[in-house]
Amino acid sequence: QVQLVESGGGLVQAGGSLRLACAASGRAFSSYAMGWFRQAPGKVREFVAAISWIGSTYYADSVKGRFTISRDNAKITVYLQMNSLKPEDTAVYYCAADRDRFATRSLYSADDFGSWGQGTQVTVSS
């Protein structure tokens, strides 16, 4: 399994930006798709973005055009750049690693991911 630690959350005003980072451990990081999910109080965990092991990116419609996922395999880290933040983006954000190495998927859901970080809080004030 891959161990994951998120950082970069915090409090920001609407319209502002934050960059989340997820540091991974494990020698096979580059062979796993990585994802970001979020969970707001009283709501189910939802998909935010994913990046495949070959660098293809996928986004939820609610964040498309505002968020950017990227990965640095040399630093074994995945990032989520969040711009034009809205109060409805407030949630705990979780980083996750795919269950399978070298997986090719057209859609991502929480069931596709087998390793999870502890989460980082993002709060957007209006």
N, C-alpha and C positions, 0 to 999 in steps of 0.2 A: 504494500500500500504506500501511497504518497502522503506525507505529512504536510499540512498547509497552515500558514499563519498569515492572517490578513492585517493590514495596517492602513492608515490614511483617512479613517473616518473622522467625523467631527460635526460641528455646527456651522452652517453657512446660510447667508441670506439668499432668498430667491433670486435667480439670475446668475448666481455665482458658480464656481467650479471647485471640484475636488478630484484628486487622483488617488484611487485605491491601489494598493499593491498586495500581492499574495506571494509570499516566499515559500517555495516548496523544497522538500528534501527527497532524496532518492535519485538514483543514477539514470532512470529512464524517463525523466520529465519530458524530454522532447518528443517522446512517442505517444504522449497522452493529449487528448483534447482537454481543454480547460474551460470552465464556465463560471459565470457569476449569477447568483440568485439573490433575491431579497424577500424579506418577510416583514410586513407591517403589523402592528398590534391588531389582533383579532382577524387577521387575514391569512390565507394559505401562502406558502412559499411559492414565489413565481420566478420564472426564467427571465433573466435580463440580457445576457449575452454569452456567446461561446466562441472559442477559436479552436479550430481543428489542429491536429498535429502538423499539418502542412500549411497552416496559416489562414485557412478560409474562416471568415467571420460570419456570425449570425446574431441578429438582434431582435428583441421584442419590439413590436410596433410602437409601444409607448416611449421607447428611448431612442429609436432610430433617428439619426441625424444629430443627436445630442451627446450620446455616449460612444466611446471608442474602446474596444478591447484590443490588447496587444500582448505579445509575449517576447521575452528575452531569454532564449534557451541557455545562453552562456551564464546568465545570472540566475537561472532557474526561477524566474519570477514572471507572473502574469499581472497585467495592469488593467484598470478600468478608469479611463479619463471621462469625467462627468462634467459636462458644460450645460449652461442654461438650466440650472437645477430648479425644480418646482417643489412646492410643499408636498405634493403627492409622491415625490421620490423618497420621502422620509421612511426609513426602514433599517433593519439590520441586514447588512450585505454579507453574503457568504461566497467564498471561493470553493470550487469543487473540481476534482479530477475525474475524468472518464473511468468507467469500470474496466475498459479494455484498451490495450495498446493498439495503436494504428487503426482505430475505429474510423469508419466512414459513415457519417450520418447526415441526413438531409434536415432532420429536425432534432431538437434536444429537449429532454425533460429531466426532471430530478432523478428519475429511475435509471438514467444512463450514467449517473455519476456515483462512484463508490467511496470516494474520500472527500471529506468536508473539513473546512476550517471552522474556527470557533465563532466567527462573525465579527463585524465591526459596525458600529452605529453611525448612521448618517442622518442628520436632522437638518431640514431646510425650513427656515423661518420665512413667513410671509411679510 
